[in-house]
Amino acid sequence: MRLSQLHYLPLPAPLFSVLALSFLVLVALIQLGVLQYAYTRLGISAHAALLLLLGSLLGSYLNLPLAELPGQEVLSGRVVDYFGMRYVVPVVVDWPGTIIAVNVGGALIPILMSIYLLSKNGLWGRGLLATAFVAGVCHWLATPVPGLGIALPVFVPAISTGLVALLLSRQYAAPLAYVGGSLGSLAGADLLNLGNLQGLGAPVASIGGAGTFDGIFVTAILAVLIASLSRGLRGSQTNRLSSAATMPEAPAHGPSEAGRGHP
């Protein structure tokens, strides 16, 4: 087994290019100052957020081996269709069985970032609730796919974490969305389905890799959009309050003043 065969893109090149393009759009918006406030609401600086997304994209190519399921007949060099997505099964030679690995960009970086956001904002309780809810939804909808491992519809983590984050706290909806979507996807789709990997014939079952990486990356973008939305809501409320405070009061007319106009 050659370790270089462990590393591959979690998505076909065209789909991966879409995620890369979305990253470039965010870079442009940040340079224009449109999303500066959004990343402040997320709890990190704009430059740190760009490094986070770039690290997730580049790190998605790297898989760190953790364990091995020997005696598995594995598939190699195929394209698997699942829920409108096309995943490429890597080409492997002299493979011992299914290798359980952790993806750097789809698992390691999101886990470390989630711990930082929970600690910085003191959201351990609400973060646990968001993670548990998303994990339950992802575990319910995750599907074992032969040759691939565990797969999840791409927008499931983003939609479920967006709803629960806004319900738990509008003020901290952005970090809760990132934490719940990232940790919930990893726990519900990957970790709770490790027992279902037997017999799938996947050469590499990557936690946070193919099948779940796209959903986790979309969740990170959603967290930024929620932060921007919260700014718009707070800004409109502030404008209404300031307008009401500066509105001149209508002069009061007493009975004597009202009677002066009539002889």
Order of alpha helices (4+ residues) and beta strands (2+ residues): alpha-alpha-alpha-beta-beta-beta-beta-alpha-alpha-beta-beta-alpha-alpha-beta-alpha-alpha
